[in-house]
Protein backbone atom coordinates (compact mmCIF):
# COMPACT_ATOMS: atom_id res chain seq x y z
CA UNK A 1 0.00 0.00 0.00
CA UNK A 2 1.22 3.51 -0.83
CA UNK A 3 1.22 5.24 2.55
CA UNK A 4 1.87 8.61 0.94
CA UNK A 5 -1.74 8.51 -0.26
CA UNK A 6 -3.16 7.63 3.17
CA UNK A 7 -4.93 10.44 5.03
CA UNK A 8 -3.32 10.37 8.48
CA UNK A 9 -4.09 13.24 10.81
CA UNK A 10 -2.06 12.50 13.95
CA UNK A 11 1.57 12.23 14.82
CA UNK A 12 2.91 8.98 16.26
CA UNK A 13 5.32 8.23 19.07
CA UNK A 14 7.10 4.89 19.12
CA UNK A 15 7.76 3.87 22.71
CA UNK A 16 9.97 1.31 24.39
CA UNK A 17 10.51 0.86 28.11
CA UNK A 18 13.02 -1.15 30.05
CA UNK A 19 11.50 -1.86 33.44
CA UNK A 20 11.99 -2.99 37.01
CA UNK A 21 10.41 -6.35 36.19
CA UNK A 22 8.31 -8.06 33.53
CA UNK A 23 5.17 -7.92 35.69
CA UNK A 24 2.16 -5.60 35.63
CA UNK A 25 3.64 -3.70 38.61
CA UNK A 26 6.77 -2.62 36.73
CA UNK A 27 8.07 0.93 36.62
CA UNK A 28 10.48 2.27 34.01
CA UNK A 29 14.27 2.05 34.25
CA UNK A 30 14.80 3.42 30.73
CA UNK A 31 12.65 5.07 28.08
CA UNK A 32 13.20 5.37 24.34
CA UNK A 33 10.93 7.43 22.08
CA UNK A 34 10.82 8.18 18.36
CA UNK A 35 8.26 10.75 17.23
CA UNK A 36 6.91 10.34 13.69
CA UNK A 37 5.09 12.84 11.50
CA UNK A 38 1.67 12.01 9.99
CA UNK A 39 3.69 10.73 7.01
CA UNK A 40 5.60 8.41 9.37
CA UNK A 41 8.84 10.33 8.98
CA UNK A 42 11.13 10.49 12.05
CA UNK A 43 10.97 13.92 13.71
CA UNK A 44 12.65 13.62 17.09
CA UNK A 45 14.17 11.04 19.42
CA UNK A 46 14.53 10.87 23.18
CA UNK A 47 16.21 8.49 25.58
CA UNK A 48 16.97 8.45 29.28
CA UNK A 49 17.71 6.02 32.05
CA UNK A 50 15.09 6.53 34.76
CA UNK A 51 15.15 6.09 38.53
CA UNK A 52 12.12 4.03 39.54
CA UNK A 53 10.30 4.20 42.89
CA UNK A 54 11.14 0.58 43.65
CA UNK A 55 14.25 -1.58 43.34
CA UNK A 56 14.60 -3.30 39.95
CA UNK A 57 14.96 -7.05 39.86
CA UNK A 58 18.52 -8.15 39.21
CA UNK A 59 17.51 -10.13 36.13
CA UNK A 60 15.74 -7.09 34.66
CA UNK A 61 18.85 -4.95 35.10
CA UNK A 62 20.94 -7.66 33.47
CA UNK A 63 18.47 -7.96 30.58
CA UNK A 64 18.61 -4.21 29.96
CA UNK A 65 22.36 -4.07 30.69
CA UNK A 66 21.95 -1.21 33.16
CA UNK A 67 23.96 -0.67 36.34
CA UNK A 68 22.83 0.44 39.78
CA UNK A 69 24.99 3.53 39.39
CA UNK A 70 23.30 4.53 36.15
CA UNK A 71 19.83 4.12 37.65
CA UNK A 72 20.64 5.89 40.91
CA UNK A 73 22.05 8.90 39.05
CA UNK A 74 19.06 9.16 36.69
CA UNK A 75 15.99 11.42 36.93
CA UNK A 76 12.59 10.00 37.76
CA UNK A 77 9.84 9.71 35.16
CA UNK A 78 8.09 12.64 36.84
CA UNK A 79 11.19 14.80 36.57
CA UNK A 80 11.42 14.34 32.79
CA UNK A 81 7.65 14.33 32.20
CA UNK A 82 7.41 18.09 31.37
CA UNK A 83 9.59 17.40 28.31
CA UNK A 84 7.98 14.05 27.45
CA UNK A 85 4.45 15.47 27.28
CA UNK A 86 4.87 16.39 23.61
CA UNK A 87 5.56 12.73 22.76
CA UNK A 88 2.34 11.55 24.43
CA UNK A 89 -0.11 14.42 23.96
CA UNK A 90 -2.30 14.22 20.85
CA UNK A 91 -0.39 11.25 19.46
CA UNK A 92 -1.00 7.59 18.73
CA UNK A 93 1.55 5.47 20.55
CA UNK A 94 3.26 2.54 18.84
CA UNK A 95 4.96 -0.32 20.66
CA UNK A 96 6.08 -3.88 20.11
CA UNK A 97 4.14 -5.71 22.84
CA UNK A 98 1.86 -2.89 23.90
CA UNK A 99 0.57 -4.78 26.94
CA UNK A 100 3.86 -4.29 28.75
CA UNK A 101 4.43 -0.71 27.59
CA UNK A 102 0.86 0.30 28.52
CA UNK A 103 1.27 -1.26 31.94
CA UNK A 104 4.50 0.59 32.71
CA UNK A 105 3.12 3.87 31.32
CA UNK A 106 -0.08 3.64 33.36
CA UNK A 107 1.92 2.95 36.53
CA UNK A 108 4.06 6.03 35.87
CA UNK A 109 1.13 8.26 34.91
CA UNK A 110 -0.92 7.13 37.91
CA UNK A 111 1.98 8.09 40.18
CA UNK A 112 1.78 11.58 38.61
CA UNK A 113 -1.97 11.80 39.14
CA UNK A 114 -2.74 11.42 35.42
CA UNK A 115 -5.77 9.25 34.71
CA UNK A 116 -5.79 9.33 30.91
CA UNK A 117 -3.63 7.21 28.65
CA UNK A 118 -3.05 7.52 24.90
CA UNK A 119 -4.19 4.92 22.35
CA UNK A 120 -1.70 2.28 21.26
CA UNK A 121 -0.98 0.31 18.10
CA UNK A 122 0.94 -2.91 18.69
CA UNK A 123 3.40 -4.09 16.05
CA UNK A 124 3.62 -7.48 17.78
CA UNK A 125 -0.11 -8.07 17.37
CA UNK A 126 -0.10 -6.86 13.77
CA UNK A 127 2.98 -8.86 12.82
CA UNK A 128 1.15 -11.98 14.01
CA UNK A 129 -1.86 -11.06 11.88
CA UNK A 130 0.10 -10.04 8.78
CA UNK A 131 3.09 -12.41 8.80
CA UNK A 132 1.39 -15.30 10.59
CA UNK A 133 3.11 -18.67 10.32
CA UNK A 134 5.63 -17.40 7.78
CA UNK A 135 7.70 -16.75 10.89
CA UNK A 136 7.89 -19.10 13.87
CA UNK A 137 8.36 -16.13 16.18
CA UNK A 138 7.24 -12.52 16.19
CA UNK A 139 9.65 -11.01 18.69
CA UNK A 140 11.16 -7.69 17.70
CA UNK A 141 14.48 -9.34 16.95
CA UNK A 142 12.86 -11.96 14.74
CA UNK A 143 10.78 -9.38 12.87
CA UNK A 144 13.89 -7.28 12.30
CA UNK A 145 15.55 -10.32 10.74
CA UNK A 146 12.44 -11.06 8.66
CA UNK A 147 12.28 -7.52 7.25
CA UNK A 148 16.05 -6.96 7.21
CA UNK A 149 15.81 -4.12 9.73
CA UNK A 150 19.04 -3.19 11.47
CA UNK A 151 18.79 -3.64 15.24
CA UNK A 152 21.95 -2.59 17.01
CA UNK A 153 22.14 -2.84 20.79
CA UNK A 154 18.89 -4.77 21.30
CA UNK A 155 17.21 -4.24 24.69
CA UNK A 156 18.34 -0.65 24.83
CA UNK A 157 15.15 1.40 24.85
CA UNK A 158 16.00 3.80 22.03
CA UNK A 159 17.46 1.09 19.80
CA UNK A 160 14.29 -0.98 20.17
CA UNK A 161 12.10 2.08 19.55
CA UNK A 162 14.01 2.91 16.36
CA UNK A 163 13.60 -0.62 15.04
CA UNK A 164 9.91 -0.66 15.97
CA UNK A 165 9.37 2.58 14.07
CA UNK A 166 10.71 0.99 10.88
CA UNK A 167 8.71 -2.18 11.48
CA UNK A 168 5.56 -0.09 11.99
CA UNK A 169 5.85 1.42 8.52
CA UNK A 170 6.71 -1.89 6.83
CA UNK A 171 3.65 -3.58 8.35
CA UNK A 172 1.43 -0.65 7.38
CA UNK A 173 2.62 -0.96 3.78
CA UNK A 174 1.43 -4.57 3.76
CA UNK A 175 -1.97 -4.19 5.40
CA UNK A 176 -4.88 -1.84 4.57
CA UNK A 177 -6.59 -3.25 7.68
CA UNK A 178 -3.76 -2.00 9.85
CA UNK A 179 -4.02 1.42 8.22
CA UNK A 180 -7.73 1.47 9.09
CA UNK A 181 -6.92 0.48 12.69
CA UNK A 182 -4.41 3.31 12.96
CA UNK A 183 -6.94 5.82 11.66
CA UNK A 184 -9.45 4.54 14.21
CA UNK A 185 -6.86 4.92 16.99
CA UNK A 186 -6.40 8.57 15.98
CA UNK A 187 -9.90 9.27 17.28
CA UNK A 188 -8.82 8.34 20.81
CA UNK A 189 -5.81 10.58 21.28
CA UNK A 190 -5.60 12.39 24.59
CA UNK A 191 -4.09 15.75 25.47
CA UNK A 192 -2.00 16.35 28.56
CA UNK A 193 -1.69 19.73 30.22
CA UNK A 194 1.61 21.46 29.59
CA UNK A 195 3.66 22.10 32.71
CA UNK A 196 5.58 25.23 33.60
CA UNK A 197 8.30 23.50 35.58
CA UNK A 198 11.59 22.67 33.89
CA UNK A 199 12.26 19.05 33.00
CA UNK A 200 15.40 17.38 34.32
CA UNK A 201 18.14 16.57 31.86
CA UNK A 202 18.08 12.98 30.54
CA UNK A 203 20.60 10.48 31.83
CA UNK A 204 22.03 8.62 28.81
CA UNK A 205 23.20 5.09 29.54
CA UNK A 206 26.94 4.40 29.62
CA UNK A 207 28.20 3.19 26.27
CA UNK A 208 31.56 1.87 25.15
CA UNK A 209 32.62 0.55 21.76
CA UNK A 210 36.00 -1.08 21.29
CA UNK A 211 37.73 0.38 18.28
CA UNK A 212 39.06 -1.90 15.55
CA UNK A 213 42.76 -2.16 14.71
CA UNK A 214 43.62 -0.81 18.15
CA UNK A 215 47.33 -1.63 18.19
CA UNK A 216 47.82 -0.42 21.77
CA UNK A 217 45.18 -2.75 23.21
CA UNK A 218 46.33 -5.62 21.00
CA UNK A 219 49.90 -5.24 22.23
CA UNK A 220 48.71 -5.03 25.85
CA UNK A 221 46.69 -8.22 25.44
CA UNK A 222 49.58 -10.06 23.75
CA UNK A 223 51.91 -9.01 26.57
CA UNK A 224 49.48 -10.32 29.18
CA UNK A 225 49.42 -13.64 27.32
CA UNK A 226 53.14 -14.05 26.54
CA UNK A 227 54.70 -12.37 29.56
CA UNK A 228 51.96 -12.55 32.16
CA UNK A 229 50.97 -16.10 31.17
CA UNK A 230 47.31 -15.17 31.36
CA UNK A 231 45.11 -17.56 29.38
CA UNK A 232 41.54 -16.62 30.33
CA UNK A 233 39.31 -14.67 27.92
CA UNK A 234 35.90 -13.15 28.73
CA UNK A 235 33.30 -12.36 26.05
CA UNK A 236 30.50 -9.85 26.57
CA UNK A 237 27.62 -10.15 24.14
CA UNK A 238 27.22 -12.66 21.32
CA UNK A 239 29.94 -12.95 18.66
CA UNK A 240 28.87 -13.18 15.03
CA UNK A 241 29.95 -16.84 14.92
CA UNK A 242 28.46 -17.62 18.34
CA UNK A 243 30.09 -18.08 21.73
CA UNK A 244 30.71 -21.81 21.32
CA UNK A 245 32.47 -21.41 17.99
CA UNK A 246 34.53 -18.48 19.28
CA UNK A 247 35.47 -20.55 22.32
CA UNK A 248 36.70 -23.35 20.07
CA UNK A 249 38.87 -20.91 18.11
CA UNK A 250 40.37 -19.58 21.34
CA UNK A 251 41.12 -23.11 22.54
CA UNK A 252 43.19 -23.70 19.39
CA UNK A 253 45.80 -21.29 20.81
CA UNK A 254 45.39 -22.51 24.40
CA UNK A 255 43.16 -19.63 25.49
CA UNK A 256 40.18 -20.46 27.69
CA UNK A 257 36.79 -18.78 27.28
CA UNK A 258 34.94 -17.94 30.50
CA UNK A 259 31.41 -16.61 31.18
CA UNK A 260 32.46 -15.11 34.50
CA UNK A 261 33.35 -11.43 35.02
CA UNK A 262 36.99 -10.51 34.31
CA UNK A 263 39.64 -10.73 37.02
CA UNK A 264 43.31 -9.78 37.21
CA UNK A 265 43.99 -13.18 35.67
CA UNK A 266 42.04 -12.37 32.50
CA UNK A 267 44.12 -11.88 29.35
CA UNK A 268 41.54 -9.67 27.63
CA UNK A 269 37.81 -9.08 27.21
CA UNK A 270 36.08 -9.35 23.83
CA UNK A 271 33.25 -6.92 23.12
CA UNK A 272 31.02 -8.90 20.77
CA UNK A 273 29.24 -7.23 17.88
CA UNK A 274 25.78 -8.18 19.14
CA UNK A 275 24.23 -7.03 22.44
CA UNK A 276 27.39 -6.51 24.50
CA UNK A 277 26.78 -5.67 28.14
CA UNK A 278 28.59 -2.99 30.09
CA UNK A 279 29.13 -4.73 33.43
CA UNK A 280 32.09 -6.86 32.28
CA UNK A 281 33.55 -3.91 30.39
CA UNK A 282 33.28 -1.69 33.48
CA UNK A 283 35.03 -4.38 35.54
CA UNK A 284 37.76 -4.75 32.93
CA UNK A 285 38.35 -1.00 32.90
CA UNK A 286 38.61 -0.99 36.71
CA UNK A 287 41.22 -3.76 36.57
CA UNK A 288 43.14 -2.43 33.56
CA UNK A 289 42.26 -5.45 31.43
CA UNK A 290 42.28 -4.74 27.66
CA UNK A 291 38.89 -4.69 25.92
CA UNK A 292 39.05 -5.72 22.26
CA UNK A 293 36.64 -5.78 19.35
CA UNK A 294 35.75 -9.11 17.78
CA UNK A 295 37.99 -8.47 14.80
CA UNK A 296 40.98 -7.55 16.97
CA UNK A 297 40.47 -10.68 19.09
CA UNK A 298 40.58 -12.78 15.90
CA UNK A 299 43.70 -10.89 14.86
CA UNK A 300 45.38 -11.81 18.15
CA UNK A 301 44.56 -15.46 17.54
CA UNK A 302 46.20 -15.25 14.11
CA UNK A 303 49.27 -13.57 15.62
CA UNK A 304 49.61 -16.33 18.22
CA UNK A 305 49.30 -18.98 15.52
CA UNK A 306 52.10 -17.20 13.65
C-alpha positions, -999 to 999 in steps of 0.1 A, spaced: 0 0 0 12 35 -8 12 52 26 19 86 9 -17 85 -3 -32 76 32 -49 104 50 -33 104 85 -41 132 108 -21 125 139 16 122 148 29 90 163 53 82 191 71 49 191 78 39 227 100 13 244 105 9 281 130 -12 301 115 -19 334 120 -30 370 104 -64 362 83 -81 335 52 -79 357 22 -56 356 36 -37 386 68 -26 367 81 9 366 105 23 340 143 21 343 148 34 307 127 51 281 132 54 243 109 74 221 108 82 184 83 107 172 69 103 137 51 128 115 17 120 100 37 107 70 56 84 94 88 103 90 111 105 121 110 139 137 127 136 171 142 110 194 145 109 232 162 85 256 170 84 293 177 60 320 151 65 348 152 61 385 121 40 395 103 42 429 111 6 436 142 -16 433 146 -33 400 150 -70 399 185 -81 392 175 -101 361 157 -71 347 189 -49 351 209 -77 335 185 -80 306 186 -42 300 224 -41 307 220 -12 332 240 -7 363 228 4 398 250 35 394 233 45 362 198 41 377 206 59 409 221 89 390 191 92 367 160 114 369 126 100 378 98 97 352 81 126 368 112 148 366 114 143 328 77 143 322 74 181 314 96 174 283 80 140 274 45 155 273 49 164 236 56 127 228 23 116 244 -1 144 240 -23 142 209 -4 112 195 -10 76 187 16 55 206 33 25 188 50 -3 207 61 -39 201 41 -57 228 19 -29 239 6 -48 269 39 -43 287 44 -7 276 9 3 285 13 -13 319 45 6 327 31 39 313 -1 36 334 19 30 365 41 60 359 11 83 349 -9 71 379 20 81 402 18 116 386 -20 118 391 -27 114 354 -58 93 347 -58 93 309 -36 72 286 -31 75 249 -42 49 223 -17 23 213 -10 3 181 9 -29 187 34 -41 160 36 -75 178 -1 -81 174 -1 -69 138 30 -89 128 11 -120 140 -19 -111 119 1 -100 88 31 -124 88 14 -153 106 31 -187 103 56 -174 78 77 -167 109 79 -191 139 84 -161 162 72 -125 162 96 -110 187 112 -77 177 145 -93 169 129 -120 147 108 -94 129 139 -73 123 155 -103 107 124 -111 87 123 -75 73 161 -70 72 158 -41 97 190 -32 115 188 -36 152 219 -26 170 221 -28 208 189 -48 213 172 -42 247 183 -6 248 151 14 248 160 38 220 175 11 198 143 -10 202 121 21 195 140 29 164 136 -6 150 99 -7 160 94 26 141 107 10 109 87 -22 115 56 -1 120 59 14 85 67 -19 68 36 -36 84 14 -7 74 26 -10 38 14 -46 38 -20 -42 54 -49 -18 46 -66 -33 77 -38 -20 99 -40 14 82 -77 15 91 -69 5 127 -44 33 130 -69 58 117 -95 45 142 -69 49 170 -64 86 160 -99 93 173 -88 83 208 -58 106 213 -56 124 246 -41 157 255 -20 164 286 -17 197 302 16 215 296 37 221 327 56 252 336 83 235 356 116 227 339 123 191 330 154 174 343 181 166 319 181 130 305 206 105 318 220 86 288 232 51 295 269 44 296 282 32 263 316 19 252 326 6 218 360 -11 213 377 4 183 391 -19 156 428 -22 147 436 -8 181 473 -16 182 478 -4 218 452 -27 232 463 -56 210 499 -52 222 487 -50 259 467 -82 254 496 -101 238 519 -90 266 495 -103 292 494 -136 273 531 -141 265 547 -124 296 520 -125 322 510 -161 312 473 -152 314 451 -176 294 415 -166 303 393 -147 279 359 -132 287 333 -124 261 305 -98 266 276 -101 241 272 -127 213 299 -130 187 289 -132 150 299 -168 149 285 -176 183 301 -181 217 307 -218 213 325 -214 180 345 -185 193 355 -205 223 367 -233 201 389 -209 181 404 -196 213 411 -231 225 432 -237 194 458 -213 208 454 -225 244 432 -196 255 402 -205 277 368 -188 273 349 -179 305 314 -166 312 325 -151 345 334 -114 350 370 -105 343 396 -107 370 433 -98 372 440 -132 357 420 -124 325 441 -119 294 415 -97 276 378 -91 272 361 -94 238 332 -69 231 310 -89 208 292 -72 179 258 -82 191 242 -70 224 274 -65 245 268 -57 281 286 -30 301 291 -47 334 321 -69 323 336 -39 304 333 -17 335 350 -44 355 378 -47 329 383 -10 329 386 -10 367 412 -38 366 431 -24 336 423 -55 314 423 -47 277 389 -47 259 390 -57 223 366 -58 193 357 -91 178 380 -85 148 410 -75 170 405 -107 191 406 -128 159 437 -109 149 454 -118 182 446 -155 175 462 -152 141 493 -136 156 496 -163 182 493 -190 155 521 -172 137 
